[in-house]
Amino acid sequence: MTRTTPKRAVDLEQLFPELVPLRRDAVRLHPRAGSPSAAESSVGGPPLWPADEPWPLCPSTSHPGEWGGPAAEGPVPLVPVVQIHRRDVPQLAFPAGTDLLQVLWCPFIIGRCPTATPLVRWRSSEEVGPALASVPPTVGTAPKDSIPAPCVLHPEPVVDYPSWDMPEGLGPELSVRMEELRARTGLRYGYHLAEAPGIKLGGYPGWTQEPCWPDCPTCGRTMEHLLTVSSWEYDGQSYRTWLPLEDKDDETGEERRDADGGRGAHSPAGLMIGDAGGVYVFECRSCPDRPVDHHWDCS
């Protein structure tokens, strides 16, 4: 089943032409619980990994315990976070000769790993050869909240506009008109109209606190946003405009519950980044080796 974000209820670019040069293309991944194979794009699914390539370990071999508990000592296998086949997201700028994006991270990434930058691997699926049969388990003490459950994807291109990343001076300039829009329609620009929430590629990061864009350690340029991994696909405000049509209850406007009363679209990957925050992965496309950095925050 495809997933379709409702069309914005107002024409933002007509109401706020200042936003036109700030628009950015994004791809909502719309993860849903499932059993993806390595041949499929996924969140938390098995990656298409060469059998003769060692499974990556966290560079750190000591991770502080939670709430003063004992530290986790020894090697920690990384966990798969996102895999994207180019055929599923042709909008993504794949490096030449590659058609597969794989992102893995240390399960202690949230405040308990001194070398927490995620591993981003671009590769050619044709060159994988014999594939790894199964993903090595990570350590039993790893926090489950930062290990995504396997999800199939339903990628959808959307357009983002900045909220937290509004250029300095422009926010106050637009605030009066945005308040008038809110009084007329009940729509809050930041929650209902700006950037898409949830796990996505490109666009603007789904910050829950002040932006923190890293600079490339090689060339010094500000890095580009590659991936947002959020705890939730929507919250108590954003569902009004961002909940896909296929998941919406026509009567209430909220997510349609399943037979067990669950909400499969709200947090399908089972993540909780801090207190309902997110992890943001950045890369430098100006440097040949595309250096990577990240930031995480929570509400």
C-alpha positions, 0 to 999 in steps of 0.5 A: 500500500502506498502512503499519501501525505494530505495536500497542504490546506493552504498555498504556502508559497502564495501566502508567503512568497519569501519561502519559495527559495527555501523549499527543499525536497524530502522523502518520507519513508513511512515505515510500517512494521514488517519482515523486510528482506535484504533485497528490500529497502527498510528501517531496521531490516537486514542489510544486503551485506557482503558475507566476506566483509566483517560486520562493523563494530563500534570504535569504542569498547566501553560504554557508560552504564545507564543511571549509574549502572555498570558499563558495557565493556567489550566489542559492540556490533552496530545495528542496522538503521536504514537501507535504501535501494536507489530504485525505491528512492531515485530522488536521493543523490547516490554517488556514482557507481552506487545504488544502495545506501546503508546506515548503521549506528551504535545502539548506545548512540544516545548519550552513552557512546563516545564515538557515536557517529553513525556508519554510512555506507554507499555501495553497488548491490551488484558488487555485494556477491554472496550476502551475509545470511543474518545480522550478528546480534548486538550486546544484550545490555544495549538499550532497546529504544535505539534499536529500530524494529524491522519495517518495510517502507513506502517512500513518498516525495514531499516538500519541506519548508523551514521552521527551526531553520528559518533564516535569521530575521525572516521569522519575525517578518512573517510572524504577523501573517502566520498568526493571522493564518492560525487565527483563520484556519487553526493551522500552526506553521511549525506543526502543520505546514513546515517540514515533514515529521518522521523518518525521512531523507533530505529536506530539513531535519525534524529538530525538537530543539535548536538546530545544530548543523555540523561543519565538515572536518575536511573542508569546513563547509556546513554539512547537508542533511541526509537522514532524520530518524525520529521517535514518532511519525507524528505527534498530538498536533502534527497528525492533523496535516501529516498523517497519511490518508491511508491511515486516517479515520474519516470520522475522527481525523486521527489514526485508524486503530487496528484490531488490537487498538494499536497505532501502526503508523505512530511509532512503527520502529519502536524507537524512543530517542531520549524523550521523543527526539531524533537523530540527524545524520549529515554528510559533506557532498563537496568532499570525495569521501563524503564525511559524515556527522550527526546530532541528536536531541529530544524534547 
